[in-house]
Amino acid sequence: MPYEVINTSKAPKAIGTYSQAIKTGNTVYLSGQIPLVPDTMTLNEGDMAAQIRQVFDNIQAVAQTAGGDLANIVKLNIFLTNLEHFADINEIMAEYFHLPYPARAVVGVAALPKEAMVEMDAILVLPQ
């Protein structure tokens, strides 16, 4: 099946050998996003809440470029360097998502690129 590369300047450019997202049919696979500010390509230097919001904003920008939004996410993977922020994820996710929530995993990891504290990737299914 053919696919389309999704790319937007409203989200951080890829810092490696990957695309921001790949769309095939009505499914979009979003690469991991860390709390990089798109204009500066530097980490959001705010607290954990600010970093989580930056990641959701980055994901939203890619999703919108693909023709959807956060409501189209069916699977969300969240990686945290400190699982003590699990409650922060739940609280802030409720600001960005509404029922029905996507399927989700939250995984504790030892480290993330650029010393970020949070990274997320997602799968979207767009309306046909």
Steps between C-alpha positions, in 0.01 A plus 500: 500500500638847416579739780544871553764674708348755739717802580423835661706793622249536788666202671870432557682373195633147519834480681589164352421259222121507528195693382265695727224265387405256227144476366380186328133472414315668786761403762774738612803385698658787695864478600602578855481863605701649783437849644696686234379848411462494118636852439821452699541119503592529868329326789215683667674607820183513707396255769372152424148629430638742240700221338197270484290778343776570246497135393120500464522824298764343274288189449196715427692694233604180321150351533343813351744497209396141433133606490395410854543607858550349844147356496614267220772337713418136566829407670734719703834388641656715771857463623606662828844517660324521838173316558425738788355722224228245418236717674618805301445306178144411601416855608637669188373232263147584625555856369576372149282188469135415565308174518555262344867514589754323278663175601819594683821370652726688742851360526786599727831534316856575607559785256353684200656704218639842596440416868125549459280376785210389277449362150181386326411330175155425364284328241208691345211368297346770282133503399446366150 
